[in-house]
């Protein structure tokens, strides 16, 4: 079993807050998940959100990179075989 800490609940605006000991290593702005189950509470760090990759900063470092022109995006018609039925795409 891990360490046990005592913390005080206090009024903060129209809410109540829980003051956690500095020894826990949390810093201001850390996001936590609080779960309540049958009168018992569990607090744990929230998982960080998955971030998307922003490629705008590398555009200049790839000299051959350029946007695809509209006429280059066209797909030539071809026959498609879906469930044994040959379809012609126009």
N, CA, C and O atoms as CSV, one atom per row, in Angstrom:
chain,resi,resn,atom,element,x,y,z
A,1,UNK,N,N,0.844,-1.185,0.000
A,1,UNK,CA,C,0.000,0.000,0.000
A,1,UNK,C,C,0.884,1.241,0.000
A,1,UNK,O,O,1.937,1.256,0.637
A,2,UNK,N,N,0.462,2.273,-0.707
A,2,UNK,CA,C,1.249,3.493,-0.839
A,2,UNK,C,C,1.144,4.394,0.383
A,2,UNK,O,O,0.586,4.010,1.411
A,3,UNK,N,N,1.684,5.585,0.253
A,3,UNK,CA,C,1.646,6.569,1.339
A,3,UNK,C,C,0.223,7.068,1.538
A,3,UNK,O,O,-0.590,7.058,0.614
A,4,UNK,N,N,-0.058,7.498,2.738
A,4,UNK,CA,C,-1.373,8.047,3.058
A,4,UNK,C,C,-1.206,9.506,3.453
A,4,UNK,O,O,-0.315,9.843,4.233
A,5,UNK,N,N,-2.070,10.386,2.910
A,5,UNK,CA,C,-2.014,11.811,3.190
A,5,UNK,C,C,-3.383,12.273,3.659
A,5,UNK,O,O,-4.404,11.694,3.288
A,6,UNK,N,N,-3.399,13.296,4.458
A,6,UNK,CA,C,-4.657,13.927,4.857
A,6,UNK,C,C,-4.738,15.257,4.105
A,6,UNK,O,O,-3.746,15.972,3.968
A,7,UNK,N,N,-5.933,15.567,3.626
A,7,UNK,CA,C,-6.134,16.808,2.887
A,7,UNK,C,C,-7.425,17.455,3.367
A,7,UNK,O,O,-8.361,16.761,3.765
A,8,UNK,N,N,-7.477,18.777,3.331
A,8,UNK,CA,C,-8.656,19.503,3.792
A,8,UNK,C,C,-9.489,19.976,2.610
A,8,UNK,O,O,-8.967,20.407,1.581
A,9,UNK,N,N,-10.789,19.882,2.791
A,9,UNK,CA,C,-11.734,20.423,1.814
A,9,UNK,C,C,-12.042,21.848,2.263
A,9,UNK,O,O,-12.256,22.092,3.450
A,10,UNK,N,N,-12.066,22.792,1.316
A,10,UNK,CA,C,-12.366,24.185,1.649
A,10,UNK,C,C,-13.248,24.786,0.567
A,10,UNK,O,O,-13.344,24.255,-0.539
A,11,UNK,N,N,-13.887,25.892,0.896
A,11,UNK,CA,C,-14.776,26.564,-0.046
A,11,UNK,C,C,-13.949,27.401,-1.007
A,11,UNK,O,O,-13.049,28.133,-0.595
A,12,UNK,N,N,-14.264,27.284,-2.302
A,12,UNK,CA,C,-13.586,28.055,-3.340
A,12,UNK,C,C,-14.670,28.576,-4.289
A,12,UNK,O,O,-15.125,27.855,-5.177
A,13,UNK,N,N,-15.078,29.834,-4.093
A,13,UNK,CA,C,-16.185,30.376,-4.884
A,13,UNK,C,C,-17.470,29.666,-4.500
A,13,UNK,O,O,-17.805,29.575,-3.319
A,14,UNK,N,N,-18.193,29.159,-5.498
A,14,UNK,CA,C,-19.424,28.409,-5.228
A,14,UNK,C,C,-19.166,26.906,-5.170
A,14,UNK,O,O,-20.114,26.121,-5.136
A,15,UNK,N,N,-17.922,26.502,-5.158
A,15,UNK,CA,C,-17.563,25.083,-5.139
A,15,UNK,C,C,-16.791,24.770,-3.864
A,15,UNK,O,O,-16.499,25.657,-3.062
A,16,UNK,N,N,-16.475,23.517,-3.698
A,16,UNK,CA,C,-15.530,23.123,-2.654
A,16,UNK,C,C,-14.306,22.576,-3.369
A,16,UNK,O,O,-14.412,22.052,-4.478
A,17,UNK,N,N,-13.165,22.693,-2.748
A,17,UNK,CA,C,-11.912,22.242,-3.348
A,17,UNK,C,C,-11.172,21.379,-2.337
A,17,UNK,O,O,-11.426,21.442,-1.135
A,18,UNK,N,N,-10.267,20.586,-2.843
A,18,UNK,CA,C,-9.462,19.710,-2.009
A,18,UNK,C,C,-8.017,20.163,-2.114
A,18,UNK,O,O,-7.445,20.166,-3.204
A,19,UNK,N,N,-7.432,20.540,-1.011
A,19,UNK,CA,C,-6.038,20.988,-0.997
A,19,UNK,C,C,-5.164,19.750,-0.833
A,19,UNK,O,O,-5.260,19.045,0.171
A,20,UNK,N,N,-4.310,19.488,-1.825
A,20,UNK,CA,C,-3.458,18.297,-1.803
A,20,UNK,C,C,-2.041,18.675,-1.371
A,20,UNK,O,O,-1.565,19.762,-1.699
A,21,UNK,N,N,-1.369,17.795,-0.647
A,21,UNK,CA,C,-0.018,18.090,-0.176
A,21,UNK,C,C,0.975,18.242,-1.334
A,21,UNK,O,O,0.874,17.562,-2.355
A,22,UNK,N,N,1.920,19.137,-1.149
A,22,UNK,CA,C,2.961,19.384,-2.146
A,22,UNK,C,C,3.800,18.119,-2.385
A,22,UNK,O,O,4.355,17.935,-3.468
A,23,UNK,N,N,3.886,17.270,-1.391
A,23,UNK,CA,C,4.691,16.047,-1.465
A,23,UNK,C,C,4.221,15.108,-2.583
A,23,UNK,O,O,4.965,14.219,-2.996
A,24,UNK,N,N,3.015,15.297,-3.062
A,24,UNK,CA,C,2.518,14.448,-4.145
A,24,UNK,C,C,3.180,14.763,-5.485
A,24,UNK,O,O,3.094,13.969,-6.422
A,25,UNK,N,N,3.832,15.907,-5.578
A,25,UNK,CA,C,4.553,16.259,-6.796
A,25,UNK,C,C,3.677,16.855,-7.885
A,25,UNK,O,O,4.119,16.978,-9.027
A,26,UNK,N,N,2.454,17.226,-7.560
A,26,UNK,CA,C,1.573,17.847,-8.546
A,26,UNK,C,C,1.934,19.317,-8.691
A,26,UNK,O,O,2.447,19.941,-7.762
A,27,UNK,N,N,1.660,19.856,-9.866
A,27,UNK,CA,C,1.906,21.282,-10.066
A,27,UNK,C,C,0.631,21.952,-10.562
A,27,UNK,O,O,-0.272,21.294,-11.078
A,28,UNK,N,N,0.576,23.247,-10.399
A,28,UNK,CA,C,-0.605,24.011,-10.798
A,28,UNK,C,C,-0.902,23.775,-12.275
A,28,UNK,O,O,-0.009,23.838,-13.121
A,29,UNK,N,N,-2.162,23.503,-12.567
A,29,UNK,CA,C,-2.572,23.272,-13.947
A,29,UNK,C,C,-2.652,21.801,-14.324
A,29,UNK,O,O,-3.205,21.464,-15.371
A,30,UNK,N,N,-2.103,20.907,-13.481
A,30,UNK,CA,C,-2.213,19.470,-13.760
A,30,UNK,C,C,-3.688,19.086,-13.797
A,30,UNK,O,O,-4.471,19.549,-12.967
A,31,UNK,N,N,-4.064,18.259,-14.736
A,31,UNK,CA,C,-5.447,17.821,-14.853
A,31,UNK,C,C,-5.584,16.446,-14.228
A,31,UNK,O,O,-4.774,15.552,-14.474
A,32,UNK,N,N,-6.620,16.289,-13.418
A,32,UNK,CA,C,-6.838,15.052,-12.693
A,32,UNK,C,C,-8.232,14.504,-13.016
A,32,UNK,O,O,-9.131,15.247,-13.412
A,33,UNK,N,N,-8.389,13.197,-12.838
A,33,UNK,CA,C,-9.687,12.539,-12.988
A,33,UNK,C,C,-10.124,12.101,-11.596
A,33,UNK,O,O,-9.371,11.439,-10.881
A,34,UNK,N,N,-11.339,12.471,-11.216
A,34,UNK,CA,C,-11.886,12.107,-9.914
A,34,UNK,C,C,-13.038,11.141,-10.133
A,34,UNK,O,O,-13.972,11.437,-10.879
A,35,UNK,N,N,-12.972,9.991,-9.485
A,35,UNK,CA,C,-14.039,8.992,-9.585
A,35,UNK,C,C,-14.638,8.765,-8.204
A,35,UNK,O,O,-13.928,8.688,-7.201
A,36,UNK,N,N,-15.968,8.661,-8.179
A,36,UNK,CA,C,-16.666,8.364,-6.934
A,36,UNK,C,C,-17.390,7.044,-7.104
A,36,UNK,O,O,-18.130,6.849,-8.068
A,37,UNK,N,N,-17.177,6.148,-6.170
A,37,UNK,CA,C,-17.841,4.852,-6.217
A,37,UNK,C,C,-18.220,4.453,-4.801
A,37,UNK,O,O,-17.358,4.220,-3.954
A,38,UNK,N,N,-19.510,4.379,-4.562
A,38,UNK,CA,C,-20.040,3.981,-3.248
A,38,UNK,C,C,-19.421,4.778,-2.100
A,38,UNK,O,O,-19.023,4.210,-1.082
A,39,UNK,N,N,-19.343,6.094,-2.273
A,39,UNK,CA,C,-18.844,6.948,-1.195
A,39,UNK,C,C,-17.335,7.009,-1.071
A,39,UNK,O,O,-16.815,7.685,-0.184
A,40,UNK,N,N,-16.625,6.316,-1.942
A,40,UNK,CA,C,-15.167,6.317,-1.926
A,40,UNK,C,C,-14.670,7.077,-3.162
A,40,UNK,O,O,-15.250,6.959,-4.241
A,41,UNK,N,N,-13.614,7.843,-3.004
A,41,UNK,CA,C,-13.103,8.657,-4.104
A,41,UNK,C,C,-11.726,8.178,-4.552
A,41,UNK,O,O,-10.905,7.763,-3.734
A,42,UNK,N,N,-11.488,8.240,-5.842
A,42,UNK,CA,C,-10.188,7.920,-6.419
A,42,UNK,C,C,-9.766,9.110,-7.281
A,42,UNK,O,O,-10.551,9.598,-8.094
A,43,UNK,N,N,-8.548,9.568,-7.108
A,43,UNK,CA,C,-8.016,10.685,-7.897
A,43,UNK,C,C,-6.772,10.182,-8.615
A,43,UNK,O,O,-5.887,9.586,-8.000
A,44,UNK,N,N,-6.711,10.426,-9.926
A,44,UNK,CA,C,-5.532,10.012,-10.698
A,44,UNK,C,C,-5.276,11.019,-11.817
A,44,UNK,O,O,-6.197,11.713,-12.248
A,45,UNK,N,N,-4.034,11.103,-12.291
A,45,UNK,CA,C,-3.727,12.032,-13.382
A,45,UNK,C,C,-4.526,11.676,-14.634
A,45,UNK,O,O,-4.703,10.502,-14.961
A,46,UNK,N,N,-5.006,12.709,-15.326
A,46,UNK,CA,C,-5.736,12.500,-16.580
A,46,UNK,C,C,-4.734,12.135,-17.669
A,46,UNK,O,O,-3.601,12.617,-17.680
A,47,UNK,N,N,-5.169,11.283,-18.571
A,47,UNK,CA,C,-4.309,10.937,-19.710
A,47,UNK,C,C,-4.197,12.148,-20.619
A,47,UNK,O,O,-5.189,12.833,-20.866
A,48,UNK,N,N,-2.997,12.416,-21.118
A,48,UNK,CA,C,-2.860,13.563,-22.029
A,48,UNK,C,C,-3.630,13.304,-23.318
A,48,UNK,O,O,-3.702,12.172,-23.795
A,49,UNK,N,N,-4.203,14.366,-23.873
A,49,UNK,CA,C,-4.922,14.233,-25.135
A,49,UNK,C,C,-3.943,13.944,-26.251
A,49,UNK,O,O,-2.822,14.452,-26.259
A,50,UNK,N,N,-4.382,13.114,-27.205
A,50,UNK,CA,C,-3.525,12.839,-28.358
A,50,UNK,C,C,-3.415,14.115,-29.189
A,50,UNK,O,O,-4.409,14.787,-29.463
A,51,UNK,N,N,-2.231,14.417,-29.567
A,51,UNK,CA,C,-2.002,15.634,-30.339
A,51,UNK,C,C,-1.841,15.277,-31.809
A,51,UNK,O,O,-1.314,14.220,-32.157
A,52,UNK,N,N,-2.304,16.177,-32.658
A,52,UNK,CA,C,-2.112,15.978,-34.088
A,52,UNK,C,C,-0.765,16.585,-34.475
A,52,UNK,O,O,-0.242,17.462,-33.786
A,53,UNK,N,N,-0.232,16.120,-35.550
A,53,UNK,CA,C,1.052,16.617,-36.022
A,53,UNK,C,C,0.810,17.796,-36.955
A,53,UNK,O,O,0.035,17.692,-37.905
A,54,UNK,N,N,1.468,18.905,-36.686
A,54,UNK,CA,C,1.344,20.100,-37.515
A,54,UNK,C,C,2.539,20.138,-38.466
A,54,UNK,O,O,3.674,20.344,-38.036
A,55,UNK,N,N,2.284,19.942,-39.744
A,55,UNK,CA,C,3.356,19.896,-40.733
A,55,UNK,C,C,3.635,21.250,-41.382
A,55,UNK,O,O,4.506,21.353,-42.246
A,56,UNK,N,N,2.904,22.289,-40.974
A,56,UNK,CA,C,3.103,23.586,-41.612
A,56,UNK,C,C,4.515,24.124,-41.399
A,56,UNK,O,O,5.027,24.860,-42.242
A,57,UNK,N,N,5.148,23.767,-40.285
A,57,UNK,CA,C,6.489,24.269,-40.005
A,57,UNK,C,C,7.580,23.642,-40.854
A,57,UNK,O,O,8.671,24.204,-40.947
A,58,UNK,N,N,7.328,22.498,-41.477
A,58,UNK,CA,C,8.368,21.846,-42.269
A,58,UNK,C,C,8.207,22.097,-43.767
A,58,UNK,O,O,9.025,21.637,-44.563
A,59,UNK,N,N,7.163,22.820,-44.153
A,59,UNK,CA,C,6.914,23.030,-45.577
A,59,UNK,C,C,8.137,23.605,-46.291
A,59,UNK,O,O,8.498,23.126,-47.366
A,60,UNK,N,N,8.773,24.605,-45.724
A,60,UNK,CA,C,9.924,25.238,-46.370
A,60,UNK,C,C,11.147,24.345,-46.428
A,60,UNK,O,O,12.035,24.573,-47.249
A,61,UNK,N,N,11.214,23.323,-45.566
A,61,UNK,CA,C,12.380,22.453,-45.558
A,61,UNK,C,C,12.256,21.319,-46.580
A,61,UNK,O,O,13.170,20.505,-46.706
A,62,UNK,N,N,11.163,21.257,-47.294
A,62,UNK,CA,C,10.948,20.250,-48.342
A,62,UNK,C,C,10.753,20.984,-49.676
A,62,UNK,O,O,9.618,21.261,-50.063
A,63,UNK,N,N,11.838,21.299,-50.377
A,63,UNK,CA,C,11.737,22.118,-51.574
A,63,UNK,C,C,10.820,21.541,-52.652
A,63,UNK,O,O,10.198,22.305,-53.390
A,64,UNK,N,N,10.719,20.222,-52.764
A,64,UNK,CA,C,9.882,19.632,-53.806
A,64,UNK,C,C,8.418,19.543,-53.431
A,64,UNK,O,O,7.587,19.163,-54.255
A,65,UNK,N,N,8.091,19.892,-52.190
A,65,UNK,CA,C,6.714,19.770,-51.733
A,65,UNK,C,C,5.875,20.924,-52.267
A,65,UNK,O,O,6.264,22.088,-52.170
A,66,UNK,N,N,4.732,20.590,-52.824
A,66,UNK,CA,C,3.816,21.626,-53.304
A,66,UNK,C,C,2.398,21.067,-53.240
A,66,UNK,O,O,2.209,19.851,-53.274
A,67,UNK,N,N,1.414,21.936,-53.147
A,67,UNK,CA,C,0.036,21.462,-53.125
A,67,UNK,C,C,-0.309,20.759,-54.441
A,67,UNK,O,O,0.204,21.118,-55.501
A,68,UNK,N,N,-1.172,19.769,-54.357
A,68,UNK,CA,C,-1.602,19.046,-55.555
A,68,UNK,C,C,-2.661,19.874,-56.263
A,68,UNK,O,O,-3.644,20.288,-55.649
A,69,UNK,N,N,-2.466,20.114,-57.539
A,69,UNK,CA,C,-3.424,20.887,-58.328
A,69,UNK,C,C,-4.717,20.093,-58.507
A,69,UNK,O,O,-4.701,18.864,-58.438
A,70,UNK,N,N,-5.820,20.774,-58.732
A,70,UNK,CA,C,-7.118,20.132,-58.856
A,70,UNK,C,C,-7.142,19.086,-59.970
A,70,UNK,O,O,-7.690,17.998,-59.789
A,71,UNK,N,N,-6.554,19.410,-61.112
A,71,UNK,CA,C,-6.574,18.456,-62.222
A,71,UNK,C,C,-5.692,17.229,-61.948
A,71,UNK,O,O,-5.870,16.200,-62.601
A,72,UNK,N,N,-4.761,17.308,-61.016
A,72,UNK,CA,C,-3.938,16.159,-60.658
A,72,UNK,C,C,-4.649,15.230,-59.667
A,72,UNK,O,O,-4.194,14.111,-59.428
A,73,UNK,N,N,-5.753,15.689,-59.100
A,73,UNK,CA,C,-6.498,14.898,-58.115
A,73,UNK,C,C,-7.505,13.959,-58.765
A,73,UNK,O,O,-8.052,13.084,-58.095
A,74,UNK,N,N,-7.753,14.127,-60.044
A,74,UNK,CA,C,-8.750,13.316,-60.719
A,74,UNK,C,C,-8.291,11.874,-60.835
A,74,UNK,O,O,-7.116,11.596,-61.073
A,75,UNK,N,N,-9.236,10.964,-60.663
A,75,UNK,CA,C,-8.955,9.541,-60.784
A,75,UNK,C,C,-9.553,9.066,-62.096
A,75,UNK,O,O,-10.721,9.321,-62.388
A,76,UNK,N,N,-8.758,8.386,-62.869
A,76,UNK,CA,C,-9.251,7.894,-64.156
A,76,UNK,C,C,-10.290,6.802,-63.928
A,76,UNK,O,O,-10.149,5.985,-63.018
A,77,UNK,N,N,-11.346,6.788,-64.764
A,77,UNK,CA,C,-12.378,5.756,-64.616
A,77,UNK,C,C,-11.779,4.362,-64.824
A,77,UNK,O,O,-10.911,4.163,-65.674
A,78,UNK,N,N,-12.258,3.414,-64.038
A,78,UNK,CA,C,-11.802,2.032,-64.160
A,78,UNK,C,C,-12.928,1.115,-63.732
A,78,UNK,O,O,-13.869,1.535,-63.059
A,79,UNK,N,N,-12.823,-0.121,-64.122
A,79,UNK,CA,C,-13.841,-1.094,-63.748
A,79,UNK,C,C,-13.621,-1.530,-62.307
A,79,UNK,O,O,-12.489,-1.762,-61.882
A,80,UNK,N,N,-14.721,-1.637,-61.560
A,80,UNK,CA,C,-14.660,-2.063,-60.170
A,80,UNK,C,C,-15.447,-3.351,-60.003
A,80,UNK,O,O,-16.542,-3.488,-60.549
A,81,UNK,N,N,-14.901,-4.285,-59.260
A,81,UNK,CA,C,-15.548,-5.564,-59.039
A,81,UNK,C,C,-16.033,-5.627,-57.586
A,81,UNK,O,O,-15.251,-5.902,-56.676
A,82,UNK,N,N,-17.332,-5.370,-57.377
A,82,UNK,CA,C,-17.917,-5.415,-56.048
A,82,UNK,C,C,-18.837,-6.614,-55.961
A,82,UNK,O,O,-19.829,-6.691,-56.685
A,83,UNK,N,N,-18.524,-7.534,-55.095
A,83,UNK,CA,C,-19.336,-8.736,-54.881
A,83,UNK,C,C,-19.602,-9.480,-56.184
A,83,UNK,O,O,-20.709,-9.976,-56.395
A,84,UNK,N,N,-18.615,-9.564,-57.050
A,84,UNK,CA,C,-18.755,-10.306,-58.285
A,84,UNK,C,C,-19.505,-9.559,-59.374
A,84,UNK,O,O,-19.666,-10.079,-60.478
A,85,UNK,N,N,-19.964,-8.359,-59.086
A,85,UNK,CA,C,-20.682,-7.568,-60.105
A,85,UNK,C,C,-19.696,-6.518,-60.624
A,85,UNK,O,O,-19.205,-5.682,-59.866
A,86,UNK,N,N,-19.429,-6.575,-61.869
A,86,UNK,CA,C,-18.486,-5.637,-62.490
A,86,UNK,C,C,-19.199,-4.323,-62.760
A,86,UNK,O,O,-20.189,-4.275,-63.490
A,87,UNK,N,N,-18.681,-3.258,-62.161
A,87,UNK,CA,C,-19.285,-1.931,-62.317
A,87,UNK,C,C,-18.340,-1.042,-63.085
A,87,UNK,O,O,-17.127,-1.096,-62.880
A,88,UNK,N,N,-18.877,-0.231,-63.963
A,88,UNK,CA,C,-18.081,0.743,-64.710
A,88,UNK,C,C,-18.247,2.099,-64.035
A,88,UNK,O,O,-19.365,2.585,-63.868
A,89,UNK,N,N,-17.161,2.687,-63.661
A,89,UNK,CA,C,-17.196,3.996,-63.006
A,89,UNK,C,C,-16.973,5.072,-64.054
A,89,UNK,O,O,-16.006,5.021,-64.814
A,90,UNK,N,N,-17.857,6.030,-64.090
A,90,UNK,CA,C,-17.751,7.123,-65.076
A,90,UNK,C,C,-17.250,8.373,-64.439
A,90,UNK,O,O,-17.098,9.392,-65.112
